[in-house]
Amino acid sequence: MDRDPLASPPETDLETARRLDAELDEATFFSYPGDQHLFADESLPSYDAQAARAAEERVLELLS
């Protein structure tokens, strides 16, 4: 998520993904609004059904 405290320092994967998205034609970077790290795990209070559904649809589209 765009305010995930585990992905916010510039040396993290989040910053690398944003840089690659800007530099590469083949890359597409998606972020989801919020501050939870495990937003797709429905067994946790951090679960965000809308963001999880969007992420799942994007992964399935990539794999198809």
C-alpha positions in Angstrom: 0.0 0.0 0.0 1.2 3.5 -0.7 1.7 4.4 3.0 2.9 0.9 4.1 5.5 1.6 6.9 7.5 -1.4 5.8 7.9 -0.1 2.3 8.4 3.6 2.9 12.2 4.2 3.3 13.7 5.1 -0.1 16.0 2.1 -0.1 13.1 -0.4 -0.2 11.5 -2.4 -2.9 8.7 0.3 -3.2 11.2 2.9 -4.4 12.8 0.4 -6.7 9.5 -0.5 -8.2 8.6 3.1 -8.8 11.9 3.7 -10.5 11.6 0.7 -12.8 8.1 1.7 -13.7 9.4 5.1 -14.8 12.4 3.7 -16.7 11.0 0.5 -18.4 8.3 0.1 -21.0 7.6 -3.4 -19.8 7.0 -2.5 -16.2 3.7 -1.5 -14.6 3.7 -0.4 -11.0 0.5 -0.5 -9.0 0.0 0.8 -5.5 -3.1 0.7 -3.3 -4.2 3.4 -1.0 -3.6 2.6 2.7 -1.0 1.9 5.3 -1.3 -1.9 5.8 1.4 -4.4 4.8 -0.6 -7.6 4.7 -3.8 -6.2 3.1 -4.5 -9.3 1.0 -4.6 -11.8 4.0 -8.3 -12.1 4.8 -7.5 -13.7 8.2 -5.9 -10.5 9.5 -7.5 -7.2 10.7 -5.4 -5.4 8.0 -7.4 -7.2 5.2 -8.7 -4.8 2.6 -11.2 -6.6 0.3 -11.2 -4.0 -2.4 -7.4 -3.7 -2.7 -7.0 -7.5 -2.4 -9.5 -8.1 -5.2 -7.7 -5.6 -7.5 -4.3 -7.1 -6.7 -5.7 -10.6 -7.5 -7.2 -9.5 -10.7 -4.0 -7.9 -11.8 -1.9 -11.0 -11.0 -4.4 -13.3 -12.9 -4.3 -10.9 -15.9 -0.5 -11.0 -15.9 -0.5 -14.8 -15.7 -3.0 -15.3 -18.5 
